Amino acid sequence: MTMKSISILETLVFAALLIGPAAAGAQQAPKNTKTPAAVSNVRPWSDDEYRLGPGDKLRVEVYREAQLSQSLQVRPDGKITLPLIGDYMASGKTPIQLRDELAQSLKEYVTNPVVTVIVVEATAAQAYVIGEVANPGTLVMQGPMTVMQALAQVGGLREFADRDDIRILRKTPTGTRTLTFNYKKAIRGELEPVYLQPGDTVVVP
């Protein structure tokens, strides 16, 4: 083989090395352009739904009033204690209601008070599971909790539980609302996750 032939061969090999990865990348490009599945950031409750209770840890901020801003915990009697205001009933109120009431109470001492109430830890958030489950009882919701997760925490369903007609009783300002949940469809992935709200009661017939 002549030197010229070797030079041509080397050129072809070098070109193939350059073109090969580019071609492979072009073939794989469509995979990279696939739109990722949307991530659902579902909250179990919102500030206008969750009602405070004993044990909840709060941060009350009063704008430009550092001495009035406090980290608090709702006491067993349902009250919190704030400078100037003193003892104040927090249990049973939403964070928004408490915010507005504290702002109103502070008007006597502060000009146009701007108050923020943040739930740092919702230890009072509870749900209840009753009926044909292994260990019916009360669950503390430290964060988002689905019906499936709640059923798992109580040990799952009993043998003769009605898997097609599980009900969720939810208290609303206009009364109790009943939601239905089909366990069979849920385990087959045919249902979107159903998130519980604090105070919900899951009834397994």
DOVO-764218 format. One record per residue (C-alpha): residue number from 1; residue in three letters; x, y, z. Coordinates in pm, 1 decimal, padded with zeros to 6 digits. Layout:
<kedos>
<nr NUM	rest Ala	c1 X	c2 Y	c3 Z>
...
</kedos>
This chain:
<kedos>
<nr 1	rest Met	c1 00000.0	c2 00000.0	c3 00000.0>
<nr 2	rest Thr	c1 00143.4	c2 00338.7	c3 -00093.9>
<nr 3	rest Met	c1 00182.1	c2 00634.2	c3 00136.3>
<nr 4	rest Lys	c1 -00091.2	c2 00820.2	c3 -00057.7>
<nr 5	rest Ser	c1 -00334.1	c2 00530.4	c3 -00001.1>
<nr 6	rest Ile	c1 -00257.9	c2 00528.2	c3 00371.5>
<nr 7	rest Ser	c1 -00315.7	c2 00902.8	c3 00391.0>
<nr 8	rest Ile	c1 -00657.1	c2 00872.4	c3 00222.1>
<nr 9	rest Leu	c1 -00753.0	c2 00583.8	c3 00452.2>
<nr 10	rest Glu	c1 -00656.7	c2 00779.8	c3 00761.1>
<nr 11	rest Thr	c1 -00860.1	c2 01076.9	c3 00638.6>
<nr 12	rest Leu	c1 -01167.6	c2 00859.0	c3 00590.1>
<nr 13	rest Val	c1 -01132.9	c2 00703.7	c3 00935.7>
<nr 14	rest Phe	c1 -01092.6	c2 01045.0	c3 01096.8>
<nr 15	rest Ala	c1 -01398.5	c2 01175.5	c3 00915.5>
<nr 16	rest Ala	c1 -01602.0	c2 00875.0	c3 01028.8>
<nr 17	rest Leu	c1 -01502.8	c2 00939.3	c3 01389.6>
<nr 18	rest Leu	c1 -01626.7	c2 01296.9	c3 01362.6>
<nr 19	rest Ile	c1 -01948.3	c2 01218.5	c3 01176.6>
<nr 20	rest Gly	c1 -02043.5	c2 00911.7	c3 01383.4>
<nr 21	rest Pro	c1 -02116.8	c2 01087.0	c3 01715.6>
<nr 22	rest Ala	c1 -02294.3	c2 01370.6	c3 01534.0>
<nr 23	rest Ala	c1 -02518.6	c2 01125.6	c3 01350.9>
<nr 24	rest Ala	c1 -02591.4	c2 00934.7	c3 01669.3>
<nr 25	rest Gly	c1 -02677.0	c2 01260.3	c3 01843.2>
<nr 26	rest Ala	c1 -02910.9	c2 01353.2	c3 01560.1>
<nr 27	rest Gln	c1 -03089.5	c2 01019.1	c3 01593.5>
<nr 28	rest Gln	c1 -03130.0	c2 01066.7	c3 01968.9>
<nr 29	rest Ala	c1 -03233.2	c2 01432.9	c3 01946.5>
<nr 30	rest Pro	c1 -03608.6	c2 01364.4	c3 01933.5>
<nr 31	rest Lys	c1 -03587.1	c2 01187.6	c3 02270.4>
<nr 32	rest Asn	c1 -03438.2	c2 01499.1	c3 02427.8>
<nr 33	rest Thr	c1 -03709.9	c2 01723.3	c3 02286.6>
<nr 34	rest Lys	c1 -03985.6	c2 01531.7	c3 02461.0>
<nr 35	rest Thr	c1 -04173.3	c2 01756.0	c3 02701.9>
<nr 36	rest Pro	c1 -04137.1	c2 01628.4	c3 03058.3>
<nr 37	rest Ala	c1 -04454.0	c2 01533.5	c3 03241.7>
<nr 38	rest Ala	c1 -04601.5	c2 01817.1	c3 03441.7>
<nr 39	rest Val	c1 -04538.0	c2 01794.9	c3 03812.0>
<nr 40	rest Ser	c1 -04847.1	c2 01853.7	c3 04020.4>
<nr 41	rest Asn	c1 -04765.5	c2 02054.5	c3 04331.5>
<nr 42	rest Val	c1 -05081.8	c2 01984.0	c3 04526.5>
<nr 43	rest Arg	c1 -05125.6	c2 02127.4	c3 04876.2>
<nr 44	rest Pro	c1 -05343.4	c2 01945.5	c3 05129.3>
<nr 45	rest Trp	c1 -05499.1	c2 02269.8	c3 05245.6>
<nr 46	rest Ser	c1 -05474.5	c2 02643.7	c3 05198.4>
<nr 47	rest Asp	c1 -05456.3	c2 02934.1	c3 05441.5>
<nr 48	rest Asp	c1 -05828.1	c2 03001.7	c3 05408.6>
<nr 49	rest Glu	c1 -05920.7	c2 02637.3	c3 05478.3>
<nr 50	rest Tyr	c1 -05691.2	c2 02515.6	c3 05755.8>
<nr 51	rest Arg	c1 -05813.8	c2 02584.6	c3 06107.4>
<nr 52	rest Leu	c1 -05559.4	c2 02623.6	c3 06382.7>
<nr 53	rest Gly	c1 -05554.1	c2 02398.6	c3 06684.3>
<nr 54	rest Pro	c1 -05354.9	c2 02320.0	c3 07000.2>
<nr 55	rest Gly	c1 -04993.0	c2 02233.4	c3 06927.4>
<nr 56	rest Asp	c1 -04967.4	c2 02431.0	c3 06603.8>
<nr 57	rest Lys	c1 -04646.8	c2 02632.6	c3 06579.5>
<nr 58	rest Leu	c1 -04690.9	c2 02982.8	c3 06439.4>
<nr 59	rest Arg	c1 -04481.4	c2 03279.0	c3 06339.1>
<nr 60	rest Val	c1 -04659.6	c2 03611.0	c3 06383.3>
<nr 61	rest Glu	c1 -04484.1	c2 03897.6	c3 06205.8>
<nr 62	rest Val	c1 -04578.1	c2 04262.2	c3 06256.8>
<nr 63	rest Tyr	c1 -04420.4	c2 04478.3	c3 05987.9>
<nr 64	rest Arg	c1 -04155.8	c2 04713.6	c3 06127.4>
<nr 65	rest Glu	c1 -04237.4	c2 04604.9	c3 06483.4>
<nr 66	rest Ala	c1 -03968.7	c2 04354.1	c3 06576.1>
<nr 67	rest Gln	c1 -04068.5	c2 04350.7	c3 06943.7>
<nr 68	rest Leu	c1 -04421.3	c2 04244.9	c3 06854.9>
<nr 69	rest Ser	c1 -04314.2	c2 03968.1	c3 06614.9>
<nr 70	rest Gln	c1 -04318.5	c2 03632.6	c3 06789.8>
<nr 71	rest Ser	c1 -04271.8	c2 03258.1	c3 06735.3>
<nr 72	rest Leu	c1 -04559.9	c2 03092.9	c3 06919.1>
<nr 73	rest Gln	c1 -04730.0	c2 02763.5	c3 06984.2>
<nr 74	rest Val	c1 -05103.9	c2 02731.5	c3 07030.5>
<nr 75	rest Arg	c1 -05156.2	c2 02619.4	c3 07388.5>
<nr 76	rest Pro	c1 -05385.8	c2 02331.8	c3 07496.4>
<nr 77	rest Asp	c1 -05651.1	c2 02592.3	c3 07579.1>
<nr 78	rest Gly	c1 -05635.8	c2 02710.9	c3 07217.9>
<nr 79	rest Lys	c1 -05480.4	c2 03049.3	c3 07299.4>
<nr 80	rest Ile	c1 -05158.8	c2 03232.9	c3 07215.0>
<nr 81	rest Thr	c1 -04999.6	c2 03523.3	c3 07401.0>
<nr 82	rest Leu	c1 -04874.7	c2 03836.7	c3 07224.9>
<nr 83	rest Pro	c1 -04723.2	c2 04161.2	c3 07356.0>
<nr 84	rest Leu	c1 -04982.8	c2 04437.8	c3 07408.1>
<nr 85	rest Ile	c1 -05269.4	c2 04202.4	c3 07316.5>
<nr 86	rest Gly	c1 -05211.7	c2 03936.4	c3 07581.6>
<nr 87	rest Asp	c1 -05395.4	c2 03603.0	c3 07561.1>
<nr 88	rest Tyr	c1 -05587.0	c2 03555.3	c3 07237.6>
<nr 89	rest Met	c1 -05794.7	c2 03263.7	c3 07112.6>
<nr 90	rest Ala	c1 -05637.7	c2 03112.8	c3 06797.5>
<nr 91	rest Ser	c1 -05786.4	c2 02763.9	c3 06791.1>
<nr 92	rest Gly	c1 -06063.1	c2 02713.7	c3 06538.1>
<nr 93	rest Lys	c1 -05960.4	c2 03010.9	c3 06324.6>
<nr 94	rest Thr	c1 -05788.3	c2 03010.9	c3 05988.1>
<nr 95	rest Pro	c1 -05447.7	c2 03183.5	c3 05963.0>
<nr 96	rest Ile	c1 -05614.2	c2 03459.4	c3 05758.3>
<nr 97	rest Gln	c1 -05884.5	c2 03515.0	c3 06021.6>
<nr 98	rest Leu	c1 -05625.2	c2 03528.5	c3 06298.9>
<nr 99	rest Arg	c1 -05412.9	c2 03770.4	c3 06095.4>
<nr 100	rest Asp	c1 -05703.5	c2 04009.1	c3 06042.4>
<nr 101	rest Glu	c1 -05817.3	c2 03993.2	c3 06404.8>
<nr 102	rest Leu	c1 -05468.0	c2 04055.6	c3 06541.0>
<nr 103	rest Ala	c1 -05424.5	c2 04350.4	c3 06305.7>
<nr 104	rest Gln	c1 -05754.5	c2 04494.7	c3 06429.5>
<nr 105	rest Ser	c1 -05652.2	c2 04449.8	c3 06794.0>
<nr 106	rest Leu	c1 -05314.1	c2 04616.4	c3 06735.6>
<nr 107	rest Lys	c1 -05468.0	c2 04931.5	c3 06584.9>
<nr 108	rest Glu	c1 -05505.1	c2 05062.6	c3 06937.2>
<nr 109	rest Tyr	c1 -05126.7	c2 05060.5	c3 06974.7>
<nr 110	rest Val	c1 -04978.8	c2 05067.8	c3 06623.1>
<nr 111	rest Thr	c1 -05065.1	c2 05286.6	c3 06325.6>
<nr 112	rest Asn	c1 -05190.5	c2 05075.0	c3 06033.9>
<nr 113	rest Pro	c1 -05039.1	c2 04746.2	c3 06157.3>
<nr 114	rest Val	c1 -04948.7	c2 04492.0	c3 05887.8>
<nr 115	rest Val	c1 -04964.2	c2 04141.5	c3 06033.4>
<nr 116	rest Thr	c1 -04859.7	c2 03808.8	c3 05882.2>
<nr 117	rest Val	c1 -04944.4	c2 03470.1	c3 06037.1>
<nr 118	rest Ile	c1 -04737.7	c2 03174.9	c3 05916.2>
<nr 119	rest Val	c1 -04810.3	c2 02815.4	c3 06016.1>
<nr 120	rest Val	c1 -04462.3	c2 02676.8	c3 06077.6>
<nr 121	rest Glu	c1 -04575.9	c2 02331.6	c3 06189.8>
<nr 122	rest Ala	c1 -04933.7	c2 02208.5	c3 06168.7>
<nr 123	rest Thr	c1 -04934.3	c2 01946.0	c3 06441.0>
<nr 124	rest Ala	c1 -05306.5	c2 01992.3	c3 06499.1>
<nr 125	rest Ala	c1 -05390.8	c2 01882.2	c3 06145.9>
<nr 126	rest Gln	c1 -05566.6	c2 01549.7	c3 06188.3>
<nr 127	rest Ala	c1 -05768.4	c2 01311.4	c3 05975.1>
<nr 128	rest Tyr	c1 -05974.3	c2 01012.4	c3 06084.8>
<nr 129	rest Val	c1 -06011.5	c2 00667.2	c3 05932.9>
<nr 130	rest Ile	c1 -06298.2	c2 00445.6	c3 06048.5>
<nr 131	rest Gly	c1 -06472.2	c2 00129.9	c3 05934.8>
<nr 132	rest Glu	c1 -06329.1	c2 -00183.4	c3 05774.2>
<nr 133	rest Val	c1 -05957.8	c2 -00111.4	c3 05819.7>
<nr 134	rest Ala	c1 -05700.9	c2 -00293.2	c3 06030.3>
<nr 135	rest Asn	c1 -05642.9	c2 -00015.3	c3 06284.1>
<nr 136	rest Pro	c1 -05904.2	c2 00261.6	c3 06266.5>
<nr 137	rest Gly	c1 -05809.4	c2 00582.7	c3 06438.6>
<nr 138	rest Thr	c1 -05668.9	c2 00935.6	c3 06417.7>
<nr 139	rest Leu	c1 -05380.2	c2 01037.9	c3 06193.4>
<nr 140	rest Val	c1 -05163.6	c2 01347.8	c3 06239.7>
<nr 141	rest Met	c1 -05099.9	c2 01514.3	c3 05904.1>
<nr 142	rest Gln	c1 -04746.7	c2 01653.3	c3 05907.0>
<nr 143	rest Gly	c1 -04776.7	c2 01733.9	c3 05537.1>
<nr 144	rest Pro	c1 -04968.9	c2 01637.3	c3 05224.0>
<nr 145	rest Met	c1 -05146.8	c2 01305.1	c3 05274.8>
<nr 146	rest Thr	c1 -05347.2	c2 01110.8	c3 05018.6>
<nr 147	rest Val	c1 -05631.2	c2 00871.0	c3 05091.0>
<nr 148	rest Met	c1 -05406.5	c2 00580.3	c3 04989.2>
<nr 149	rest Gln	c1 -05136.4	c2 00693.1	c3 05232.7>
<nr 150	rest Ala	c1 -05391.0	c2 00727.0	c3 05510.9>
<nr 151	rest Leu	c1 -05523.7	c2 00375.6	c3 05446.8>
<nr 152	rest Ala	c1 -05169.0	c2 00239.8	c3 05449.9>
<nr 153	rest Gln	c1 -05098.7	c2 00405.4	c3 05785.9>
<nr 154	rest Val	c1 -05396.2	c2 00232.0	c3 05945.1>
<nr 155	rest Gly	c1 -05283.1	c2 -00108.0	c3 05820.0>
<nr 156	rest Gly	c1 -05488.0	c2 -00132.0	c3 05501.3>
<nr 157	rest Leu	c1 -05835.1	c2 -00262.8	c3 05429.3>
<nr 158	rest Arg	c1 -05995.6	c2 -00566.4	c3 05587.0>
<nr 159	rest Glu	c1 -06096.8	c2 -00863.6	c3 05376.6>
<nr 160	rest Phe	c1 -06463.0	c2 -00772.2	c3 05334.8>
<nr 161	rest Ala	c1 -06420.4	c2 -00394.3	c3 05297.0>
<nr 162	rest Asp	c1 -06616.2	c2 -00232.2	c3 05014.7>
<nr 163	rest Arg	c1 -06332.7	c2 -00111.0	c3 04792.7>
<nr 164	rest Asp	c1 -06562.7	c2 00061.3	c3 04543.3>
<nr 165	rest Asp	c1 -06749.7	c2 00290.5	c3 04780.9>
<nr 166	rest Ile	c1 -06505.6	c2 00445.2	c3 05028.5>
<nr 167	rest Arg	c1 -06630.0	c2 00785.4	c3 05142.3>
<nr 168	rest Ile	c1 -06459.9	c2 01100.3	c3 05262.2>
<nr 169	rest Leu	c1 -06663.4	c2 01326.1	c3 05490.5>
<nr 170	rest Arg	c1 -06537.0	c2 01684.0	c3 05470.7>
<nr 171	rest Lys	c1 -06662.0	c2 01975.5	c3 05679.5>
<nr 172	rest Thr	c1 -06720.7	c2 02296.4	c3 05486.1>
<nr 173	rest Pro	c1 -06869.7	c2 02634.5	c3 05582.7>
<nr 174	rest Thr	c1 -07198.1	c2 02520.4	c3 05426.9>
<nr 175	rest Gly	c1 -07207.5	c2 02176.4	c3 05588.3>
<nr 176	rest Thr	c1 -07056.4	c2 01831.3	c3 05547.1>
<nr 177	rest Arg	c1 -06960.0	c2 01729.1	c3 05195.9>
<nr 178	rest Thr	c1 -06933.7	c2 01362.2	c3 05095.9>
<nr 179	rest Leu	c1 -06670.3	c2 01253.3	c3 04843.0>
<nr 180	rest Thr	c1 -06641.9	c2 00902.2	c3 04700.9>
<nr 181	rest Phe	c1 -06318.0	c2 00710.9	c3 04647.7>
<nr 182	rest Asn	c1 -06270.6	c2 00391.1	c3 04446.0>
<nr 183	rest Tyr	c1 -05981.0	c2 00192.3	c3 04591.0>
<nr 184	rest Lys	c1 -05970.4	c2 -00054.8	c3 04302.5>
<nr 185	rest Lys	c1 -05925.5	c2 00219.8	c3 04044.9>
<nr 186	rest Ala	c1 -05666.3	c2 00394.1	c3 04261.8>
<nr 187	rest Ile	c1 -05438.7	c2 00089.5	c3 04287.8>
<nr 188	rest Arg	c1 -05464.7	c2 00045.5	c3 03909.9>
<nr 189	rest Gly	c1 -05347.7	c2 00402.5	c3 03860.1>
<nr 190	rest Glu	c1 -05677.7	c2 00511.7	c3 03707.4>
<nr 191	rest Leu	c1 -05735.8	c2 00793.2	c3 03956.9>
<nr 192	rest Glu	c1 -05542.7	c2 01108.2	c3 04034.5>
<nr 193	rest Pro	c1 -05417.6	c2 01117.5	c3 04396.5>
<nr 194	rest Val	c1 -05691.1	c2 01237.8	c3 04631.7>
<nr 195	rest Tyr	c1 -05549.9	c2 01458.4	c3 04908.7>
<nr 196	rest Leu	c1 -05710.9	c2 01482.3	c3 05248.7>
<nr 197	rest Gln	c1 -05793.9	c2 01805.4	c3 05427.3>
<nr 198	rest Pro	c1 -05751.8	c2 01849.2	c3 05803.2>
<nr 199	rest Gly	c1 -06061.5	c2 01720.2	c3 05977.8>
<nr 200	rest Asp	c1 -06156.8	c2 01477.4	c3 05700.1>
<nr 201	rest Thr	c1 -06305.7	c2 01143.6	c3 05799.5>
<nr 202	rest Val	c1 -06242.7	c2 00846.2	c3 05571.9>
<nr 203	rest Val	c1 -06522.1	c2 00590.6	c3 05603.8>
<nr 204	rest Val	c1 -06457.0	c2 00238.0	c3 05475.7>
<nr 205	rest Pro	c1 -06786.5	c2 00041.1	c3 05468.5>
</kedos>
